[in-house]
């Protein structure tokens, strides 16, 4: 970490992250901190070709524990478990009599869960959406692709967004106001995961999502722009 930050920290601004909602997405009122309890809000933005959403099945990724669903106005939740008693999927089903004549509503489905202690990794929640007409004609859409996922650096990363992306969460380490030191064990190639940080330091390299601060970083003598973080790197992040 650079000991004398000069004007950089004086002008660094904190920008709150925002989520881009796909057809099926997962987010929360708080950031998804690795190892913490998280209340997930799964959103269903529309149905299928004019038909109302009738059923939603969400697969729970490995490592996520203590899953408890919330019944909603959409319908009651049913859980599936493995031999060890871990929840592997949750399905919400709308009563047949409540299926609407057209695709007119936006739905929220809730889960409380314990996230795995794996910061800087992506969790995918493959989701199956089933829509129905009032006559009972069903349409099934699989939101299961992990290709080109946000911040994803797996083998299929960089292939471009999929038409049917699985809802995902990018896990961040817990933080306190002020400076936080982390040893990063994953390859972080998309530094916008730090968009709500004032500044990130690694040795003589620095990054800020704030364009004014980033411009000062690039002008600072002896400092170069931090563009990616390799496994085993120690970083200092100020929130």
C-alpha positions as CSV (number, residue, x, y, z in Angstrom):
1,X,0.0,0.0,0.0
2,X,1.3,3.5,-0.8
3,X,1.9,5.2,2.5
4,X,1.3,8.8,1.3
5,X,-1.9,9.0,-0.7
6,X,-1.8,12.7,-1.3
7,X,-4.8,14.1,-3.2
8,X,-6.0,10.6,-4.3
9,X,-8.1,9.9,-1.2
10,X,-9.3,13.5,-0.9
11,X,-11.2,13.2,-4.1
12,X,-12.1,9.5,-4.2
13,X,-15.8,9.1,-4.3
14,X,-17.9,6.0,-3.3
15,X,-20.3,4.8,-6.0
16,X,-22.9,2.3,-5.0
17,X,-23.2,-0.8,-7.1
18,X,-26.4,-1.5,-9.1
19,X,-27.7,-4.7,-10.5
20,X,-28.8,-5.2,-14.1
21,X,-31.9,-7.4,-14.0
22,X,-32.2,-10.1,-16.7
23,X,-35.3,-12.1,-17.2
24,X,-34.5,-14.0,-14.0
25,X,-32.0,-12.4,-11.6
26,X,-30.8,-12.6,-8.0
27,X,-29.8,-9.7,-5.8
28,X,-30.1,-8.5,-2.3
29,X,-30.5,-5.4,-0.1
30,X,-26.9,-6.0,1.1
31,X,-23.7,-7.1,-0.8
32,X,-23.2,-10.9,-0.9
33,X,-20.3,-11.2,1.5
34,X,-18.5,-14.5,1.5
35,X,-19.3,-16.6,4.6
36,X,-22.2,-14.4,5.6
37,X,-26.0,-14.9,5.8
38,X,-27.6,-13.4,2.8
39,X,-31.3,-12.7,2.0
40,X,-31.7,-13.2,-1.8
41,X,-34.4,-11.6,-3.9
42,X,-35.0,-13.6,-7.0
43,X,-36.9,-11.5,-9.6
44,X,-39.0,-12.7,-12.5
45,X,-39.4,-9.7,-14.8
46,X,-41.8,-11.3,-17.3
47,X,-43.5,-14.5,-18.5
48,X,-43.1,-16.4,-21.8
49,X,-44.5,-15.0,-25.1
50,X,-47.4,-13.4,-23.4
51,X,-48.1,-16.3,-21.0
52,X,-48.1,-15.9,-17.2
53,X,-45.3,-17.4,-15.1
54,X,-46.7,-20.4,-13.3
55,X,-43.7,-22.1,-11.6
56,X,-40.1,-21.2,-10.8
57,X,-37.5,-23.8,-9.8
58,X,-34.1,-22.5,-8.5
59,X,-31.2,-24.8,-8.1
60,X,-28.9,-24.1,-5.0
61,X,-25.2,-24.1,-5.8
62,X,-22.8,-26.3,-3.9
63,X,-21.5,-24.7,-0.7
64,X,-24.6,-22.7,0.0
65,X,-26.2,-23.9,3.3
66,X,-29.0,-23.1,5.8
67,X,-31.4,-22.3,2.9
68,X,-34.8,-21.2,3.9
69,X,-37.3,-20.0,1.3
70,X,-40.1,-17.4,1.8
71,X,-43.6,-18.1,0.7
72,X,-44.9,-15.3,-1.5
73,X,-48.0,-14.0,-3.2
74,X,-46.7,-15.9,-6.2
75,X,-47.1,-19.2,-4.4
76,X,-45.8,-21.5,-1.7
77,X,-42.2,-22.9,-1.8
78,X,-41.2,-26.5,-1.7
79,X,-37.6,-27.6,-1.1
80,X,-35.6,-30.5,-2.4
81,X,-32.7,-32.0,-0.3
82,X,-29.8,-34.3,-0.8
83,X,-28.9,-37.3,1.4
84,X,-27.1,-35.0,3.8
85,X,-30.1,-32.8,4.3
86,X,-28.8,-29.9,2.3
87,X,-31.3,-28.0,0.2
88,X,-30.5,-28.5,-3.5
89,X,-33.5,-26.7,-5.1
90,X,-36.5,-24.7,-4.3
91,X,-39.7,-24.5,-6.3
92,X,-42.5,-22.0,-6.1
93,X,-45.7,-23.0,-7.8
94,X,-48.7,-20.7,-8.4
95,X,-52.2,-22.2,-7.7
96,X,-53.7,-23.1,-11.1
97,X,-56.7,-20.8,-10.4
98,X,-54.3,-17.8,-9.9
99,X,-52.7,-18.1,-13.4
100,X,-53.4,-14.8,-15.1
101,X,-54.9,-14.3,-18.6
102,X,-51.8,-12.5,-19.8
103,X,-48.2,-11.7,-18.8
104,X,-48.8,-8.6,-16.8
105,X,-46.9,-9.0,-13.5
106,X,-43.4,-8.7,-12.0
107,X,-42.6,-11.3,-9.2
108,X,-40.3,-11.5,-6.2
109,X,-39.2,-14.8,-4.6
110,X,-37.2,-14.8,-1.4
111,X,-34.4,-17.0,0.0
112,X,-32.3,-16.7,3.1
113,X,-29.0,-18.6,2.9
114,X,-25.4,-18.9,4.3
115,X,-22.9,-18.1,1.5
116,X,-19.7,-20.1,1.2
117,X,-16.4,-18.5,2.4
118,X,-15.0,-18.1,-1.1
119,X,-14.6,-14.4,-1.9
120,X,-14.0,-13.3,-5.5
121,X,-16.0,-16.2,-6.9
122,X,-19.3,-16.4,-8.7
123,X,-22.3,-18.5,-7.6
124,X,-24.7,-19.5,-10.2
125,X,-28.4,-20.4,-9.5
126,X,-29.7,-22.3,-12.6
127,X,-33.4,-21.5,-12.8
128,X,-36.3,-23.1,-14.7
129,X,-39.2,-20.9,-15.5
130,X,-42.5,-22.5,-16.5
131,X,-45.3,-20.4,-17.9
132,X,-48.9,-21.3,-18.5
133,X,-51.9,-20.0,-20.4
134,X,-55.3,-20.3,-18.6
135,X,-56.0,-23.2,-21.0
136,X,-53.1,-25.1,-19.5
137,X,-50.6,-24.8,-22.3
138,X,-47.1,-24.8,-20.8
139,X,-43.8,-23.2,-21.9
140,X,-40.5,-23.9,-20.2
141,X,-37.5,-21.6,-20.3
142,X,-34.1,-22.7,-18.8
143,X,-32.1,-19.9,-17.3
144,X,-29.0,-22.0,-16.9
145,X,-26.1,-20.7,-19.0
146,X,-22.9,-19.6,-17.2
147,X,-21.3,-18.4,-20.5
148,X,-20.1,-14.8,-20.3
149,X,-21.4,-14.4,-16.7
150,X,-20.7,-11.1,-14.9
151,X,-17.2,-11.1,-13.5
152,X,-16.9,-14.8,-14.4
153,X,-13.4,-16.1,-15.3
154,X,-14.2,-19.7,-16.0
155,X,-13.3,-21.4,-19.3
156,X,-16.4,-20.0,-21.1
157,X,-15.9,-16.5,-19.8
158,X,-15.6,-13.8,-22.5
159,X,-17.8,-15.7,-24.9
160,X,-20.4,-13.0,-24.7
161,X,-23.6,-12.8,-22.7
162,X,-26.0,-15.7,-23.2
163,X,-29.6,-15.3,-24.1
164,X,-30.5,-17.5,-21.1
165,X,-28.0,-16.6,-18.3
166,X,-28.3,-18.2,-14.9
167,X,-28.9,-15.8,-12.1
168,X,-25.6,-15.2,-10.3
169,X,-24.0,-13.6,-7.3
170,X,-20.3,-12.5,-7.1
171,X,-19.0,-13.0,-3.6
172,X,-17.0,-10.2,-1.9
173,X,-15.0,-10.3,1.3
174,X,-16.5,-8.6,4.4
175,X,-15.3,-5.1,5.0
176,X,-15.2,-2.3,7.5
177,X,-15.2,1.5,6.8
178,X,-11.6,2.6,6.2
179,X,-8.7,0.4,5.0
180,X,-9.1,-3.4,4.6
181,X,-6.3,-5.8,3.7
182,X,-7.0,-9.0,1.7
183,X,-5.0,-11.8,0.2
184,X,-6.8,-12.6,-3.0
185,X,-6.8,-16.3,-3.8
186,X,-8.7,-16.0,-7.2
187,X,-7.8,-14.3,-10.4
188,X,-9.8,-11.0,-10.5
189,X,-9.8,-9.7,-14.0
190,X,-12.8,-7.3,-13.7
191,X,-12.0,-4.7,-11.1
192,X,-15.5,-3.1,-11.3
193,X,-16.2,-5.5,-8.4
194,X,-14.7,-2.7,-6.4
195,X,-16.9,0.0,-7.8
196,X,-18.1,1.0,-4.3
197,X,-14.6,1.3,-2.9
198,X,-12.7,4.6,-2.7
199,X,-9.5,3.1,-4.0
200,X,-7.6,-0.2,-4.3
201,X,-3.8,-0.5,-3.8
202,X,-1.4,-3.4,-4.6
203,X,2.2,-2.5,-4.2
204,X,2.7,0.6,-6.4
205,X,-0.4,-0.1,-8.5
206,X,-3.8,1.4,-7.8
207,X,-7.4,1.4,-9.1
208,X,-10.6,3.4,-8.6
209,X,-13.9,3.1,-10.3
210,X,-14.2,6.9,-9.9
211,X,-12.9,8.4,-13.2
212,X,-11.4,11.5,-11.5
213,X,-9.5,9.4,-9.0
214,X,-8.3,7.0,-11.7
215,X,-7.0,9.9,-13.7
216,X,-5.0,11.1,-10.7
217,X,-3.7,7.6,-10.2
218,X,-2.4,7.6,-13.8
219,X,-0.7,10.9,-13.2
220,X,0.9,10.1,-9.9
221,X,4.6,9.6,-10.1
222,X,5.7,6.1,-9.3
223,X,2.2,4.7,-9.5
224,X,0.7,2.6,-12.3
225,X,-2.8,1.6,-13.0
226,X,-4.0,-1.7,-11.4
227,X,-5.8,-3.7,-14.2
228,X,-6.1,-7.2,-12.7
229,X,-5.3,-9.1,-9.6
230,X,-3.5,-12.5,-9.6
231,X,-3.9,-15.3,-7.0
232,X,-1.8,-14.7,-3.9
233,X,-1.7,-10.9,-4.3
234,X,-2.1,-8.8,-1.2
235,X,-4.4,-5.8,-1.7
236,X,-5.5,-2.8,0.4
237,X,-9.0,-1.5,-0.2
238,X,-10.5,1.6,1.3
239,X,-14.3,1.9,1.7
